Amino acid sequence: MNDQLAIHGGPKTKTTPFGTGRRFGFEEIKELAEALEQNTLFYHHGGKVKKFLEDFNSLYGVRYSVAASSGTAAIHVALGAAGVTIGDEVITSPITDQGTVVGILYQNAVPIFADLDPHTYNLDPVSVEARITDRTKAIVVVHLAGNPCDMDAIMEIAGRYNLKVIEDCAQSYLARYKGRLAGTIGDYGCFSTNDFKHISTGDGGIVTVNSGREEDFLVAHAFADKNYMRFGTDVVRHISTLAPNYRMTELQGAVGIAQLKKLPWICERRTAYGDRITAGLQGLPGIHPHRVEAGNTGTYWFYMLRVDEKELGCTRAEFSEALKAEGIPNTPGYIPDPVYMQPLFQQLSAYPGSRFPFDLNGTTYERGLCPNAELILQTAVRLSVNEFHTPQDIDDAVAAIRKVAIHYRKECLGMS
């Protein structure tokens, strides 16, 4: 076997194209046609959004959920329903999309970033508790890449400090924490159906209301629709506080009905493929696989391993380029820096010409705030996991990772 790296002129590990498939088909077309036949695309007058939520509730075993226009909107709805307001502090993850923090700032609350576990890339409960002050109102848990957080510890902390827990499940459809579905454990679960998630309606979101109390559902439902109450033939416009318009359309709901039917298969494939990568990388020096804790089920929106540069004797960039040359597309890291290093947080400029709401509690954000999160982003390599891939695709990816890692490890030890 020729183990010379492709980047040095050796043979590529992967010489066949990755498997592909179509996400949308006649099932979505049928639902869209029915939506148009209703002669309305407004969620209250039509039946598609209602059916989408009914099916989602059945799949997740919840009584109440609310549709929204995006995953970002879903998180904002949950924050509004939870009563987050001016000057409150909300603890969340520093490795996430901007959509996790937008709603916090729109409620004029202050994001507080806790550090992460270096192998699951999820919130470290010890760091979460250390960030709690008398201003803390909620924790927004991010189940990154379909990997469930340590929810027992988070919920125990929240219970002791009387905090609301909102689960950001944008990347974690049908992920399970000790058998329980992510998104059903906290007070609210927030999902995204934008085009880059397990299922897509173009854009869209869902909020589960996990208390099971009708009054909590009514608050969340109203917050997504300008604080209007639309049930039956009645529309109640008794507006006492500000709320946005985050309504989902019947077209989104129609596509969602068809997409939900595919979701179990999509997640089963992604779980199998992600776990297959982990199994193939076990014991490989210098490589830290994406850890899903025992008893949990990850659904791998992507797979992110970490490179130990010292042990391998190469940089993350060198590893990434060598892996690409072997025919395995990858991306160094996930985002360039933790969220708190964005200009918005460095300049405290949520609103132009103002430092509000950061000036309410004097919060600032320095490099080194979350050292584990920063190290994760400096050493991570992200791989695509797709339900249309084949087992051979996954095995080729594992073989390429092993080839590159073993090559650099041998060089580091002076064995080449």
ZAMARGU-4260 file (C-alpha; in steps of 0.2 Angstrom, whole numbers, plus 5000, padded with zeros to 4 digits):
<rodrens>
0) 5000/5000/5000 | 5007/5017/4995 | 5005/5028/5011 | 5012/5044/5003 | 5000/5058/5005
5) 4991/5064/4990 | 4997/5082/4994 | 5015/5075/4991 | 5011/5066/4975 | 5004/5050/4982
10) 4987/5042/4977 | 4971/5050/4983 | 4961/5040/4996 | 4944/5045/4989 | 4943/5043/4970
15) 4924/5042/4968 | 4911/5056/4971 | 4901/5057/4987 | 4883/5051/4986 | 4870/5064/4983
20) 4851/5065/4982 | 4836/5076/4981 | 4828/5084/4997 | 4812/5089/4989 | 4800/5079/4977
25) 4782/5076/4973 | 4777/5075/4992 | 4781/5093/4994 | 4773/5098/4977 | 4757/5089/4983
30) 4757/5099/4999 | 4761/5115/4991 | 4747/5113/4978 | 4734/5109/4992 | 4740/5125/5001
35) 4737/5136/4985 | 4720/5128/4983 | 4715/5135/5000 | 4715/5152/4992 | 4724/5159/5007
40) 4742/5158/5013 | 4739/5165/5030 | 4742/5152/5044 | 4726/5157/5054 | 4715/5154/5040
45) 4723/5139/5032 | 4727/5122/5038 | 4745/5118/5033 | 4754/5126/5047 | 4741/5119/5059
50) 4744/5101/5052 | 4763/5104/5052 | 4763/5108/5071 | 4751/5094/5074 | 4763/5081/5066
55) 4778/5089/5075 | 4769/5088/5092 | 4765/5070/5088 | 4783/5066/5083 | 4790/5075/5099
60) 4777/5069/5111 | 4773/5087/5116 | 4756/5095/5118 | 4760/5113/5112 | 4771/5121/5100
65) 4771/5137/5090 | 4777/5140/5072 | 4789/5155/5068 | 4797/5162/5053 | 4815/5156/5057
70) 4825/5147/5070 | 4831/5164/5076 | 4813/5170/5078 | 4809/5154/5088 | 4823/5158/5100
75) 4816/5176/5102 | 4799/5169/5105 | 4805/5158/5118 | 4814/5172/5127 | 4799/5184/5126
80) 4788/5170/5133 | 4800/5167/5147 | 4799/5185/5152 | 4817/5190/5148 | 4817/5209/5148
85) 4828/5224/5150 | 4844/5221/5160 | 4842/5203/5162 | 4857/5191/5159 | 4855/5176/5148
90) 4869/5163/5148 | 4873/5154/5132 | 4887/5146/5121 | 4901/5156/5113 | 4901/5143/5098
95) 4885/5146/5089 | 4876/5156/5076 | 4872/5174/5078 | 4854/5168/5078 | 4856/5162/5096
100) 4860/5179/5103 | 4849/5190/5092 | 4833/5188/5103 | 4843/5191/5119 | 4848/5208/5113
105) 4831/5212/5105 | 4824/5209/5123 | 4837/5222/5129 | 4845/5208/5139 | 4864/5204/5140
110) 4872/5188/5133 | 4884/5180/5145 | 4895/5167/5138 | 4900/5151/5147 | 4914/5140/5143
115) 4912/5123/5134 | 4917/5105/5136 | 4932/5102/5125 | 4926/5086/5117 | 4907/5088/5116
120) 4908/5107/5112 | 4893/5110/5123 | 4890/5120/5138 | 4901/5116/5154 | 4889/5116/5168
125) 4902/5121/5180 | 4906/5137/5169 | 4887/5140/5168 | 4885/5141/5187 | 4900/5152/5189
130) 4893/5165/5177 | 4876/5166/5187 | 4873/5183/5195 | 4857/5191/5203 | 4853/5197/5185
135) 4853/5180/5177 | 4836/5175/5170 | 4838/5161/5158 | 4851/5149/5150 | 4850/5146/5131
140) 4858/5129/5129 | 4865/5125/5111 | 4865/5107/5106 | 4879/5110/5094 | 4879/5099/5078
145) 4866/5087/5084 | 4875/5083/5100 | 4865/5084/5116 | 4871/5095/5131 | 4872/5088/5149
150) 4854/5093/5152 | 4853/5085/5169 | 4866/5096/5176 | 4859/5111/5167 | 4842/5108/5173
155) 4848/5105/5191 | 4857/5122/5191 | 4842/5131/5183 | 4831/5124/5197 | 4842/5130/5211
160) 4843/5147/5204 | 4825/5148/5197 | 4831/5151/5179 | 4822/5147/5163 | 4830/5135/5151
165) 4828/5137/5132 | 4835/5123/5121 | 4843/5129/5104 | 4839/5113/5094 | 4842/5121/5076
170) 4856/5108/5073 | 4849/5094/5084 | 4833/5086/5077 | 4829/5069/5085 | 4845/5070/5096
175) 4842/5061/5112 | 4849/5064/5130 | 4847/5048/5140 | 4833/5043/5129 | 4824/5060/5130
180) 4822/5071/5114 | 4832/5087/5114 | 4820/5101/5114 | 4808/5093/5126 | 4818/5094/5142
185) 4820/5113/5145 | 4806/5125/5147 | 4806/5129/5128 | 4814/5120/5113 | 4818/5130/5098
190) 4820/5122/5080 | 4825/5129/5063 | 4819/5124/5046 | 4830/5135/5036 | 4838/5127/5021
195) 4854/5122/5030 | 4846/5111/5043 | 4841/5092/5044 | 4824/5097/5036 | 4820/5113/5026
200) 4805/5124/5023 | 4817/5138/5015 | 4816/5147/5032 | 4805/5143/5047 | 4805/5139/5065
205) 4796/5130/5079 | 4795/5133/5098 | 4790/5118/5109 | 4781/5124/5126 | 4786/5110/5137
210) 4777/5115/5153 | 4761/5108/5145 | 4752/5123/5152 | 4739/5132/5141 | 4743/5149/5148
215) 4762/5147/5143 | 4757/5142/5126 | 4745/5156/5124 | 4759/5169/5129 | 4771/5161/5116
220) 4758/5160/5102 | 4754/5178/5105 | 4772/5184/5105 | 4775/5176/5088 | 4761/5186/5081
225) 4762/5204/5088 | 4753/5199/5104 | 4737/5195/5094 | 4727/5180/5100 | 4720/5171/5085
230) 4710/5156/5089 | 4694/5150/5081 | 4685/5164/5073 | 4691/5177/5086 | 4705/5189/5085
235) 4710/5197/5102 | 4720/5213/5100 | 4722/5217/5118 | 4740/5223/5117 | 4749/5227/5133
240) 4768/5224/5128 | 4778/5224/5113 | 4780/5208/5102 | 4786/5205/5084 | 4778/5197/5069
245) 4786/5180/5067 | 4772/5171/5058 | 4775/5156/5047 | 4766/5155/5030 | 4755/5141/5023
250) 4769/5138/5010 | 4782/5134/5024 | 4770/5124/5033 | 4765/5113/5018 | 4783/5109/5014
255) 4786/5105/5032 | 4772/5092/5032 | 4781/5083/5019 | 4799/5085/5026 | 4794/5079/5043
260) 4789/5062/5036 | 4807/5061/5030 | 4815/5066/5046 | 4817/5050/5055 | 4826/5042/5040
265) 4837/5057/5039 | 4842/5057/5057 | 4845/5038/5057 | 4857/5039/5043 | 4866/5054/5050
270) 4868/5045/5067 | 4874/5030/5059 | 4887/5039/5049 | 4893/5050/5063 | 4895/5036/5075
275) 4904/5026/5061 | 4917/5040/5059 | 4920/5040/5078 | 4922/5021/5079 | 4934/5022/5064
280) 4945/5036/5073 | 4946/5028/5090 | 4963/5026/5097 | 4971/5037/5083 | 4985/5047/5090
285) 4983/5066/5089 | 4965/5065/5084 | 4950/5069/5096 | 4934/5063/5089 | 4917/5072/5091
290) 4912/5065/5108 | 4893/5060/5110 | 4892/5054/5128 | 4886/5036/5132 | 4868/5035/5133
295) 4865/5049/5121 | 4861/5050/5102 | 4869/5062/5091 | 4861/5067/5074 | 4876/5075/5067
300) 4872/5091/5057 | 4891/5090/5054 | 4905/5080/5062 | 4919/5090/5070 | 4935/5082/5076
305) 4950/5091/5084 | 4968/5090/5079 | 4982/5089/5093 | 4995/5099/5083 | 5009/5095/5096
310) 5005/5076/5095 | 5004/5076/5076 | 5018/5088/5073 | 5008/5097/5060 | 4996/5112/5061
315) 4978/5111/5059 | 4979/5120/5042 | 4992/5108/5036 | 4981/5093/5042 | 4965/5101/5033
320) 4974/5104/5017 | 4982/5086/5017 | 4964/5079/5020 | 4957/5089/5005 | 4970/5083/4994
325) 4965/5065/4999 | 4948/5069/4992 | 4939/5073/5008 | 4931/5091/5009 | 4933/5099/5026
330) 4933/5116/5034 | 4945/5122/5047 | 4935/5126/5063 | 4916/5130/5063 | 4916/5149/5065
335) 4932/5160/5065 | 4931/5165/5083 | 4919/5164/5098 | 4903/5175/5096 | 4910/5187/5109
340) 4924/5192/5098 | 4913/5199/5084 | 4913/5218/5083 | 4896/5219/5090 | 4902/5213/5107
345) 4920/5220/5106 | 4912/5237/5102 | 4897/5235/5113 | 4887/5241/5098 | 4870/5232/5097
350) 4862/5249/5093 | 4872/5262/5083 | 4878/5276/5094 | 4874/5267/5110 | 4882/5254/5122
355) 4864/5249/5128 | 4861/5236/5135 | 4879/5232/5140 | 4880/5247/5150 | 4867/5241/5162
360) 4878/5229/5170 | 4896/5234/5164 | 4898/5218/5154 | 4913/5217/5143 | 4920/5203/5132
365) 4939/5199/5132 | 4949/5186/5123 | 4952/5172/5135 | 4934/5173/5142 | 4931/5155/5137
370) 4947/5147/5134 | 4941/5129/5130 | 4929/5137/5116 | 4944/5147/5109 | 4955/5131/5108
375) 4941/5121/5100 | 4940/5133/5086 | 4958/5134/5084 | 4960/5115/5082 | 4944/5109/5075
380) 4941/5102/5058 | 4923/5100/5052 | 4917/5087/5040 | 4901/5086/5031 | 4889/5072/5036
385) 4874/5069/5024 | 4860/5057/5023 | 4863/5054/5005 | 4881/5049/5008 | 4885/5030/5006
390) 4894/5019/5019 | 4909/5019/5007 | 4910/5038/5008 | 4911/5037/5027 | 4924/5023/5026
395) 4934/5033/5013 | 4934/5048/5025 | 4940/5038/5040 | 4954/5030/5029 | 4959/5047/5023
400) 4959/5054/5041 | 4969/5040/5047 | 4982/5041/5033 | 4985/5059/5036 | 4986/5058/5055
405) 4998/5042/5054 | 5009/5051/5041 | 5012/5066/5052 | 5013/5056/5068 | 5027/5046/5060
410) 5036/5062/5054 | 5034/5069/5072 | 5042/5053/5079 | 5056/5053/5066 | 5049/5037/5059
415) 5047/5042/5040
</rodrens>
